[in-house]
Amino acid sequence: MLTKILGNAAERALEAQVKLAEFVDAASAAPTARSLSKALSADGLSVIAEIKRRSPSAGDIDVTLDPVSQAIKYVAGGASAISVLTEPDFFGGSLADLESVRNAVDVPVLRKDFTLDAAQIWEARACGADAVLLIVAALSDTLLSELIDVAADVGVDAIVEAHTGQEVHSALAAGARIVGVNNRDLATFTTDLSVAESVAELLPSDVVTIAESGVSDVEGACRMRDAGYDAILVGEALVRSENPAAFVAALKGER
């Protein structure tokens, strides 16, 4: 499945390369990006709440999801940032979702996608993204380092996603300042919160840390907080929640 996803992502990367000059112009004219790093550095556990219609592991979650309405509910509950899946083929997302959410909220917005080329980072900024996702497992060490530098040049934060201790080392060696540890195995798509717990000690105190995937209740949020993470990224459980605002607040430990 990951091979198929990355294959499609590579095709979209080629399409983005063709429009690079257009994206650079649009990004250069865009307002200054909001700092994800700063937003996640506040006291307590921060929540990055995700707009997610479907996934390869869960299937359809809510194909009729209104991203703007959902994002507004997340922010009302205290979400520090919004993650918007823009991958179209397997997750049902789009850049239009990203743009509409960015215009509707005042917190940083992450473009959640499989970024393989510098042009996609410029594309993300042109569409309003304040941050992008770089996945260690999908990139060579050299390309990862290059894309982290490009993100800095573009003016967006880069979440560098790891799943193993070795990938954490690779992320840090490449210069990552925000590291997300994905509790979901990208080969099997199973989740296990012990993944983030097991590598937490490898993460320096001056790096912003995010535990991604697998948190579906307050207990899980508490486990990630106790492991030392600055933030959690939650998607499916929030989309399925009858009261997303209250659920975000509960995950933060405020209600």
Backbone bond lengths (Angstrom), bond angles and torsions (degrees), N, CA, C in turn:
res aa  C-N    CA-C-N  psi(-1)  N-CA   C-N-CA  omega(-1)  CA-C   N-CA-C  phi
1 M - - - 1.456 - - 1.529 110.79 -
2 L 1.342 116.04 -45.03 1.463 118.97 -179.88 1.520 110.87 -60.94
3 T 1.338 116.38 -38.22 1.461 119.96 178.17 1.521 111.03 -60.91
4 K 1.336 116.54 -42.06 1.474 120.70 178.50 1.523 110.69 -64.56
5 I 1.341 116.28 -44.13 1.461 120.69 -179.35 1.525 110.73 -60.83
6 L 1.339 115.73 -45.33 1.462 119.93 -179.17 1.523 111.68 -69.32
7 G 1.328 116.58 -31.41 1.457 119.58 176.30 1.521 111.13 -63.53
8 N 1.315 116.64 -45.02 1.461 120.90 177.08 1.519 111.02 -65.72
9 A 1.349 116.21 -38.36 1.455 120.24 179.02 1.523 111.06 -63.24
10 A 1.319 116.50 -36.67 1.464 120.48 178.71 1.526 110.97 -64.26
11 E 1.320 116.86 -37.98 1.466 120.21 177.31 1.525 110.44 -64.61
12 R 1.330 116.64 -41.46 1.469 119.54 179.09 1.527 111.37 -69.41
13 A 1.340 116.44 -30.39 1.461 119.63 176.09 1.532 110.84 -64.57
14 L 1.329 115.86 -40.00 1.466 119.66 177.91 1.526 110.72 -63.92
15 E 1.322 116.39 -39.11 1.463 120.35 178.00 1.526 110.88 -64.55
16 A 1.330 115.96 -37.71 1.460 119.87 179.43 1.527 111.09 -67.53
17 Q 1.331 117.19 -36.27 1.467 121.01 -179.86 1.523 111.57 -58.95
18 V 1.325 115.53 -37.17 1.465 120.41 -178.71 1.535 110.67 -63.82
19 K 1.326 116.43 -30.84 1.463 121.09 -175.91 1.534 112.30 -103.75
20 L 1.331 117.22 17.19 1.459 120.31 -174.25 1.524 113.01 -54.56
21 A 1.318 117.59 -47.53 1.468 120.70 -177.76 1.528 110.85 -59.77
22 E 1.318 115.59 -39.89 1.472 120.82 177.85 1.523 110.78 -62.93
23 F 1.323 116.35 -42.51 1.467 120.11 -179.42 1.528 111.31 -68.40
24 V 1.317 117.06 -38.96 1.469 120.52 179.24 1.527 110.00 -61.71
25 D 1.320 116.65 -43.31 1.465 120.34 178.95 1.519 111.23 -62.75
26 A 1.334 116.28 -45.75 1.461 120.59 -178.88 1.515 111.35 -66.20
27 A 1.323 116.78 -40.72 1.462 120.79 -179.95 1.521 110.77 -66.24
28 S 1.313 116.29 -38.46 1.462 120.71 -178.74 1.531 111.44 -66.53
29 A 1.323 116.26 -27.73 1.464 120.81 -179.24 1.523 112.49 -91.44
30 A 1.333 116.98 -6.75 1.468 121.16 -176.51 1.527 110.94 -76.73
31 P 1.337 117.06 154.84 1.468 120.14 174.97 1.530 110.70 -60.36
32 T 1.319 116.35 157.86 1.463 120.77 178.62 1.528 110.59 -56.86
33 A 1.307 115.59 137.90 1.465 120.05 -179.72 1.522 110.93 -66.65
34 R 1.320 116.41 148.48 1.458 122.48 175.09 1.532 108.56 -80.20
35 S 1.301 117.23 141.72 1.461 121.15 -175.37 1.524 112.02 -80.99
36 L 1.321 115.92 112.01 1.458 120.12 174.92 1.521 110.16 -68.85
37 S 1.307 116.16 -40.90 1.459 120.52 -179.72 1.526 111.24 -56.48
38 K 1.302 116.51 -46.17 1.468 120.81 179.51 1.519 111.03 -65.65
39 A 1.327 116.70 -40.90 1.462 120.83 -178.42 1.520 111.98 -63.10
40 L 1.331 116.48 -32.93 1.464 120.63 -176.97 1.526 112.91 -90.10
41 S 1.325 116.78 -3.87 1.460 120.97 -177.07 1.522 113.18 -94.04
42 A 1.324 117.28 3.11 1.468 120.92 178.22 1.527 109.45 -67.98
43 D 1.321 116.11 162.31 1.461 120.26 178.87 1.532 110.85 -61.73
44 G 1.320 116.24 149.70 1.455 120.94 178.14 1.519 112.14 83.43
45 L 1.314 115.50 -179.26 1.458 122.06 -179.33 1.522 110.22 -85.56
46 S 1.324 116.55 121.17 1.461 121.03 177.42 1.530 109.86 -87.32
47 V 1.326 115.47 153.63 1.461 121.00 178.11 1.521 109.94 -120.63
48 I 1.324 115.57 124.19 1.460 121.52 167.49 1.520 105.67 -96.68
49 A 1.310 116.17 112.60 1.464 121.59 -174.98 1.529 109.37 -98.09
50 E 1.318 116.40 134.24 1.458 120.46 -168.66 1.523 114.54 -108.33
51 I 1.328 113.73 142.49 1.468 122.44 171.45 1.524 107.04 -94.42
52 K 1.333 115.88 113.18 1.475 119.87 -169.74 1.526 109.09 -147.36
53 R 1.327 117.19 111.68 1.465 120.80 -177.55 1.526 112.85 -83.47
54 R 1.311 116.11 -38.95 1.465 120.44 -179.84 1.517 109.05 -158.53
55 S 1.339 116.15 169.92 1.463 120.43 177.54 1.522 108.67 -153.44
56 P 1.323 117.44 160.69 1.466 119.95 178.47 1.526 112.37 -60.77
57 S 1.329 117.62 -31.76 1.464 120.10 -177.10 1.522 112.48 -82.75
58 A 1.345 117.06 -38.43 1.465 120.63 -174.88 1.523 113.49 -98.68
59 G 1.320 117.27 -14.50 1.458 119.59 -173.29 1.520 109.93 72.94
60 D 1.330 116.75 -149.50 1.465 120.19 178.72 1.525 109.97 -69.12
61 I 1.322 115.59 128.50 1.458 121.39 176.15 1.521 109.00 -103.54
62 D 1.331 116.23 -53.73 1.464 122.04 173.42 1.523 107.08 -161.23
63 V 1.338 116.07 90.95 1.464 120.21 -174.73 1.520 112.04 -71.32
64 T 1.330 117.83 -15.27 1.467 121.06 179.35 1.526 111.85 -98.42
65 L 1.318 117.04 11.21 1.462 121.86 -176.20 1.526 111.79 -55.46
66 D 1.324 116.29 129.91 1.462 122.43 174.21 1.526 106.83 -91.74
67 P 1.332 118.46 109.08 1.460 120.09 -173.33 1.520 114.00 -62.43
68 V 1.319 117.64 -37.32 1.465 120.68 -178.40 1.519 111.13 -67.74
69 S 1.328 116.80 -48.54 1.460 120.70 179.07 1.519 110.91 -59.54
70 Q 1.331 116.45 -42.52 1.462 121.08 -178.94 1.524 110.90 -66.18
71 A 1.323 116.55 -43.09 1.462 120.54 -179.33 1.521 111.73 -63.65
72 I 1.319 116.43 -39.64 1.465 120.42 179.04 1.526 110.33 -63.02
73 K 1.327 116.55 -39.23 1.473 120.14 176.85 1.526 110.57 -64.08
74 Y 1.323 116.52 -42.11 1.457 120.28 179.24 1.533 111.06 -58.89
75 V 1.322 115.50 -47.56 1.463 119.87 -178.42 1.523 110.84 -64.70
76 A 1.319 116.72 -36.72 1.468 120.56 177.85 1.526 110.90 -61.34
77 G 1.320 116.93 -30.62 1.454 121.31 179.35 1.513 113.77 -83.80
78 G 1.333 116.12 -7.14 1.456 119.56 177.92 1.515 115.54 105.60
79 A 1.328 118.05 16.98 1.462 120.25 177.63 1.523 109.70 -60.42
80 S 1.321 116.20 135.27 1.468 121.04 -179.75 1.522 111.96 -81.96
81 A 1.313 116.90 -22.15 1.459 122.59 -179.49 1.520 108.97 -159.91
82 I 1.327 114.93 161.78 1.465 121.07 177.65 1.528 108.74 -118.31
83 S 1.305 116.26 132.58 1.460 122.35 173.55 1.524 108.12 -102.53
84 V 1.314 115.91 128.96 1.467 120.49 179.39 1.524 109.00 -119.53
85 L 1.328 116.26 116.04 1.453 120.40 175.45 1.524 109.27 -71.61
86 T 1.327 116.25 123.36 1.464 119.80 179.49 1.525 112.06 -109.40
87 E 1.333 117.94 0.50 1.466 121.53 178.01 1.527 108.64 -70.38
88 P 1.338 118.71 120.30 1.463 120.59 -171.34 1.519 116.67 -84.44
89 D 1.316 118.26 -34.47 1.455 120.89 -167.28 1.518 114.44 -81.22
90 F 1.328 116.96 -35.47 1.461 120.65 -175.52 1.532 112.86 -112.38
91 F 1.352 115.86 -17.08 1.462 119.59 -176.70 1.532 113.42 -121.30
92 G 1.319 117.38 -4.48 1.461 120.91 175.52 1.506 114.46 69.53
93 G 1.326 117.46 25.21 1.454 120.50 -178.39 1.515 112.85 -100.89
94 S 1.333 116.00 178.14 1.460 120.70 179.51 1.520 109.91 -161.51
95 L 1.324 115.27 159.96 1.456 120.20 174.59 1.524 111.30 -67.34
96 A 1.330 116.55 -26.20 1.466 120.09 176.03 1.526 110.15 -63.21
97 D 1.338 117.03 -38.23 1.467 120.51 175.55 1.527 110.18 -59.42
98 L 1.333 115.42 -44.67 1.461 120.72 -179.46 1.525 110.80 -59.90
99 E 1.306 116.65 -48.68 1.465 120.83 -178.27 1.524 111.64 -61.89
100 S 1.326 116.73 -43.09 1.461 119.78 -177.19 1.517 111.60 -67.33
101 V 1.332 116.92 -38.56 1.465 120.58 178.77 1.526 110.14 -68.54
102 R 1.326 117.14 -44.06 1.475 120.65 -179.06 1.524 111.43 -58.99
103 N 1.329 116.45 -34.61 1.464 120.58 -179.61 1.528 112.73 -78.68
104 A 1.340 116.68 -13.09 1.468 119.68 -172.78 1.523 113.39 -103.85
105 V 1.334 117.78 -15.89 1.466 120.27 -176.18 1.526 110.22 -126.13
106 D 1.333 115.33 165.55 1.465 119.67 -178.73 1.524 112.62 -113.78
107 V 1.321 117.61 16.34 1.465 122.28 176.43 1.525 108.57 -106.84
108 P 1.338 117.97 162.73 1.465 119.76 178.40 1.526 112.35 -60.29
109 V 1.333 114.96 146.62 1.462 121.39 -179.67 1.530 109.14 -121.74
110 L 1.315 114.74 127.44 1.463 122.33 179.94 1.518 110.34 -96.31
111 R 1.332 116.26 132.32 1.460 119.29 167.89 1.515 107.69 -84.71
112 K 1.325 116.76 111.64 1.468 122.32 -179.46 1.526 107.30 -96.78
113 D 1.317 115.17 109.78 1.458 119.62 -177.42 1.523 107.87 -161.78
114 F 1.313 115.86 -177.85 1.456 121.87 179.21 1.531 107.54 -101.84
115 T 1.314 115.79 90.86 1.460 122.75 -174.45 1.519 109.64 -84.05
116 L 1.334 115.36 122.86 1.462 120.85 -176.36 1.515 113.01 -123.14
117 D 1.335 117.17 -7.63 1.463 119.66 -173.64 1.524 109.93 -148.37
118 A 1.315 116.10 150.25 1.463 121.60 -179.67 1.531 112.13 -57.43
119 A 1.331 116.67 -33.73 1.459 119.90 -178.71 1.525 111.61 -60.21
120 Q 1.328 116.56 -31.67 1.470 119.97 179.93 1.532 111.62 -70.97
121 I 1.317 117.79 -25.96 1.465 120.32 176.32 1.522 109.72 -73.00
122 W 1.332 116.08 -42.42 1.473 119.01 174.71 1.531 110.73 -63.29
123 E 1.322 116.11 -39.01 1.465 121.47 177.22 1.527 110.35 -60.65
124 A 1.322 116.32 -43.61 1.464 120.99 179.84 1.516 111.29 -60.09
125 R 1.337 116.86 -46.94 1.473 121.10 -179.72 1.520 110.59 -65.41
126 A 1.340 116.72 -39.35 1.461 120.73 179.30 1.522 111.47 -61.47
127 C 1.345 116.06 -29.47 1.462 121.18 179.98 1.531 112.43 -94.23
128 G 1.328 116.85 5.86 1.459 120.41 172.80 1.513 116.30 106.22
129 A 1.328 118.43 -2.50 1.465 119.68 -177.02 1.523 111.71 -63.58
130 D 1.320 115.02 141.07 1.459 121.98 174.27 1.524 111.28 -98.41
131 A 1.320 116.65 -15.27 1.459 122.03 -178.37 1.523 109.21 -153.25
132 V 1.327 115.10 156.62 1.459 121.38 177.68 1.522 108.90 -130.07
133 L 1.321 115.14 162.87 1.464 121.81 178.95 1.521 109.59 -107.82
134 L 1.325 116.21 130.88 1.457 122.46 174.49 1.522 107.55 -120.86
135 I 1.319 117.44 122.49 1.456 122.30 -173.80 1.522 109.47 -102.50
136 V 1.317 116.36 118.40 1.464 121.29 -177.16 1.520 111.05 -54.81
137 A 1.328 117.02 -43.08 1.467 121.19 -175.93 1.525 113.07 -65.52
138 A 1.327 117.33 -17.31 1.462 120.84 -176.68 1.523 112.94 -100.85
139 L 1.344 116.71 -3.15 1.461 120.29 -172.19 1.526 110.93 -132.55
140 S 1.320 116.32 148.55 1.459 120.01 170.86 1.523 108.50 -71.71
141 D 1.318 117.11 161.31 1.464 120.31 178.87 1.522 111.29 -59.44
142 T 1.332 115.95 -40.32 1.464 120.16 -179.50 1.513 111.44 -65.33
143 L 1.333 116.98 -46.07 1.462 120.28 -179.11 1.522 110.98 -67.14
144 L 1.321 117.16 -37.75 1.458 120.60 177.88 1.520 110.34 -58.99
145 S 1.318 116.81 -47.75 1.465 120.82 179.15 1.524 110.92 -61.38
146 E 1.324 116.28 -41.41 1.462 120.34 179.58 1.522 111.44 -63.47
147 L 1.326 116.95 -42.64 1.460 120.39 -177.39 1.527 111.56 -70.83
148 I 1.331 117.61 -32.14 1.465 120.30 174.22 1.528 109.34 -62.37
149 D 1.327 116.50 -41.89 1.460 120.71 177.90 1.527 111.16 -65.87
150 V 1.322 117.09 -39.97 1.468 120.54 178.73 1.529 109.95 -62.55
151 A 1.329 116.75 -43.67 1.463 120.07 179.36 1.529 110.72 -57.96
152 A 1.321 116.23 -40.87 1.465 120.42 178.04 1.527 110.48 -63.93
153 D 1.316 116.59 -41.43 1.467 120.54 178.65 1.523 111.44 -65.25
154 V 1.325 116.13 -38.83 1.470 121.12 -179.86 1.526 110.89 -71.20
155 G 1.343 115.59 -29.27 1.457 120.09 179.35 1.505 114.43 98.57
156 V 1.337 116.31 22.63 1.461 120.31 177.65 1.527 109.43 -117.12
157 D 1.316 116.47 154.76 1.457 121.26 174.43 1.524 109.16 -78.41
158 A 1.321 115.93 151.87 1.461 121.11 176.82 1.522 109.28 -119.79
159 I 1.320 116.35 120.24 1.465 120.52 169.02 1.519 106.73 -86.38
160 V 1.317 116.24 120.24 1.463 120.21 178.81 1.527 107.38 -100.57
161 E 1.323 114.99 117.17 1.461 121.06 -171.63 1.523 112.04 -96.10
162 A 1.343 114.64 129.39 1.457 122.20 178.16 1.523 109.56 -125.67
163 H 1.325 115.70 161.33 1.468 120.10 178.00 1.520 112.08 -127.96
164 T 1.319 115.94 -20.27 1.467 120.83 -177.92 1.525 109.49 -128.36
165 G 1.317 115.23 168.77 1.448 119.64 176.75 1.515 111.94 -60.46
166 Q 1.332 117.29 -40.88 1.459 120.74 178.73 1.520 110.81 -62.79
167 E 1.332 116.85 -39.16 1.461 119.48 178.85 1.526 111.49 -69.34
168 V 1.325 117.73 -32.25 1.466 120.65 173.70 1.525 109.62 -61.95
169 H 1.331 116.98 -45.03 1.464 120.86 177.50 1.530 110.78 -59.78
170 S 1.325 116.66 -41.64 1.464 120.96 179.49 1.526 110.83 -64.04
171 A 1.327 116.53 -41.77 1.462 121.16 179.23 1.523 110.90 -61.11
172 L 1.320 116.27 -46.70 1.465 120.67 -178.22 1.526 111.05 -68.22
173 A 1.321 116.94 -39.12 1.461 120.95 179.43 1.530 111.21 -64.41
174 A 1.321 115.86 -30.47 1.467 120.59 179.92 1.522 112.60 -79.59
175 G 1.331 116.48 -9.96 1.456 119.93 177.80 1.512 115.31 103.28
176 A 1.326 118.16 17.65 1.468 121.02 -179.14 1.521 111.10 -62.59
177 R 1.330 115.63 135.76 1.463 121.94 175.06 1.526 111.45 -109.89
178 I 1.322 116.07 -13.85 1.462 122.08 172.10 1.524 106.33 -129.02
179 V 1.318 116.84 120.21 1.465 120.62 -179.02 1.518 109.38 -117.04
180 G 1.311 115.58 125.56 1.457 121.16 174.34 1.512 109.30 -105.44
181 V 1.312 116.90 127.95 1.463 120.66 176.62 1.523 107.85 -101.51
182 N 1.316 115.45 116.75 1.454 120.70 -176.29 1.529 109.75 -88.50
183 N 1.311 115.93 118.56 1.465 121.19 177.42 1.525 111.96 -75.63
184 R 1.330 116.67 -4.93 1.467 120.82 178.75 1.523 109.96 -97.08
185 D 1.297 117.10 125.81 1.458 122.66 175.03 1.529 107.65 -73.19
186 L 1.323 117.52 118.93 1.460 120.50 -175.41 1.533 112.92 -71.99
187 A 1.319 117.28 -10.21 1.465 120.10 176.46 1.530 111.30 -88.50
188 T 1.346 115.85 -41.88 1.465 119.83 -176.92 1.523 112.82 -105.34
189 F 1.334 117.20 -16.10 1.464 125.17 -178.34 1.529 113.33 65.74
190 T 1.317 117.35 14.37 1.465 120.52 173.95 1.527 108.93 -83.60
191 T 1.352 116.42 153.55 1.463 120.62 -179.52 1.524 110.43 -116.76
192 D 1.333 114.12 149.03 1.463 120.90 -180.00 1.526 107.38 -155.58
193 L 1.330 117.23 112.44 1.461 121.23 -177.10 1.522 112.64 -63.21
194 S 1.317 117.52 -19.26 1.461 119.47 179.83 1.529 111.82 -67.81
195 V 1.341 116.94 -17.40 1.468 119.61 177.31 1.522 109.80 -60.97
196 A 1.352 116.16 -52.48 1.466 120.20 179.51 1.523 111.35 -63.61
197 E 1.314 116.40 -38.09 1.465 120.01 179.52 1.528 111.23 -64.32
198 S 1.319 116.71 -37.73 1.466 120.83 -173.70 1.523 112.92 -72.62
199 V 1.341 117.84 -24.99 1.472 119.47 -177.89 1.517 112.62 -107.03
200 A 1.321 117.52 0.69 1.466 121.23 -175.63 1.522 112.57 -56.56
201 E 1.324 116.91 -37.08 1.466 120.44 -176.66 1.524 112.28 -69.23
202 L 1.317 117.54 -13.59 1.467 121.44 179.14 1.518 112.20 -83.91
203 L 1.319 117.71 -10.99 1.460 122.25 -173.19 1.521 110.69 -92.53
204 P 1.340 118.28 120.66 1.465 121.76 -179.39 1.527 111.80 -64.91
205 S 1.309 116.85 153.29 1.462 121.63 -177.40 1.525 112.61 -68.64
206 D 1.339 117.75 -20.56 1.460 119.60 -178.59 1.529 112.97 -92.46
207 V 1.337 116.51 8.08 1.462 121.75 175.70 1.519 108.95 -106.84
208 V 1.335 117.36 134.93 1.462 121.30 176.02 1.523 108.30 -73.74
209 T 1.328 116.58 131.39 1.466 120.16 -173.47 1.526 111.94 -120.56
210 I 1.320 115.34 140.32 1.462 122.48 -178.26 1.516 109.14 -130.67
211 A 1.303 117.43 132.19 1.458 122.46 171.34 1.525 107.33 -96.75
212 E 1.324 116.62 119.83 1.455 122.06 -174.60 1.528 111.14 -109.66
213 S 1.312 115.47 140.29 1.470 123.48 172.83 1.530 112.52 70.83
214 G 1.316 114.58 149.76 1.458 121.40 172.10 1.511 116.19 89.64
215 V 1.335 117.85 -14.43 1.463 119.60 178.10 1.521 108.46 -84.31
216 S 1.328 115.94 117.64 1.463 119.92 -177.77 1.522 112.58 -125.98
217 D 1.342 116.47 -0.51 1.458 119.62 -179.65 1.524 109.83 -156.55
218 V 1.321 115.62 174.98 1.465 121.02 -177.74 1.522 110.89 -62.95
219 E 1.315 117.04 -36.54 1.466 120.20 179.48 1.524 110.92 -59.06
220 G 1.330 115.87 -43.87 1.459 119.70 178.52 1.516 111.90 -64.30
221 A 1.327 116.36 -40.31 1.462 120.34 177.43 1.520 110.70 -61.11
222 C 1.319 116.47 -42.15 1.463 121.04 179.56 1.529 111.01 -63.76
223 R 1.320 116.95 -37.84 1.465 120.22 178.10 1.528 110.91 -61.94
224 M 1.323 116.47 -42.30 1.461 119.71 -179.75 1.527 111.01 -70.34
225 R 1.313 117.05 -37.58 1.473 120.65 175.74 1.520 110.11 -63.01
226 D 1.316 116.10 -45.56 1.468 120.14 -178.34 1.527 111.91 -66.83
227 A 1.323 116.85 -25.84 1.465 120.55 177.07 1.520 111.49 -77.56
228 G 1.334 116.30 -8.79 1.454 120.38 174.99 1.512 116.22 104.17
229 Y 1.331 117.83 8.17 1.463 119.71 -178.06 1.523 111.72 -76.08
230 D 1.324 114.97 143.17 1.463 120.87 178.65 1.522 111.72 -76.18
231 A 1.328 116.11 -29.14 1.464 120.11 -173.61 1.522 110.66 -151.99
232 I 1.320 114.39 162.18 1.457 121.64 170.45 1.524 108.48 -124.54
233 L 1.323 115.87 148.68 1.457 121.13 174.05 1.521 107.02 -111.31
234 V 1.333 115.88 121.08 1.466 121.38 -174.46 1.526 109.10 -126.51
235 G 1.328 116.09 129.55 1.450 120.37 -179.37 1.508 113.59 -120.96
236 E 1.318 116.85 -77.78 1.463 121.52 -171.45 1.529 113.11 -53.80
237 A 1.329 117.61 -46.91 1.464 120.61 -176.97 1.516 111.56 -62.05
238 L 1.324 117.22 -36.05 1.466 120.28 179.16 1.519 111.69 -72.90
239 V 1.332 116.58 -39.35 1.465 119.29 179.10 1.528 110.47 -64.68
240 R 1.314 117.15 -35.68 1.467 121.21 -179.54 1.537 112.27 -79.72
241 S 1.318 117.96 -14.86 1.459 120.81 -176.00 1.530 112.00 -67.77
242 E 1.336 115.97 141.47 1.466 120.52 176.69 1.519 111.35 -74.90
243 N 1.328 117.25 -22.12 1.464 121.19 179.08 1.528 108.62 -137.10
244 P 1.342 116.57 82.14 1.467 120.04 -175.33 1.528 113.64 -58.94
245 A 1.329 117.58 -37.84 1.464 120.46 -178.78 1.532 110.95 -62.49
246 A 1.312 115.99 -46.45 1.467 120.14 -179.77 1.532 110.18 -66.24
247 F 1.329 116.42 -35.78 1.466 119.59 -178.88 1.536 110.51 -68.08
248 V 1.332 116.99 -41.45 1.471 119.68 176.37 1.531 109.93 -58.79
249 A 1.343 116.28 -46.75 1.460 120.41 -179.92 1.525 111.41 -60.48
250 A 1.333 116.11 -39.75 1.465 120.31 179.40 1.528 111.22 -65.86
251 L 1.333 116.67 -40.99 1.455 119.93 178.86 1.526 111.91 -63.55
252 K 1.328 115.39 -32.53 1.457 120.65 178.34 1.534 111.12 -76.71
253 G 1.327 116.61 -13.53 1.461 120.81 -178.78 1.496 113.78 85.51
254 E 1.349 116.85 22.08 1.461 120.38 -175.89 1.524 112.99 -99.64
255 R 1.334 117.56 -12.08 1.472 119.46 179.39 1.515 109.10 -140.68
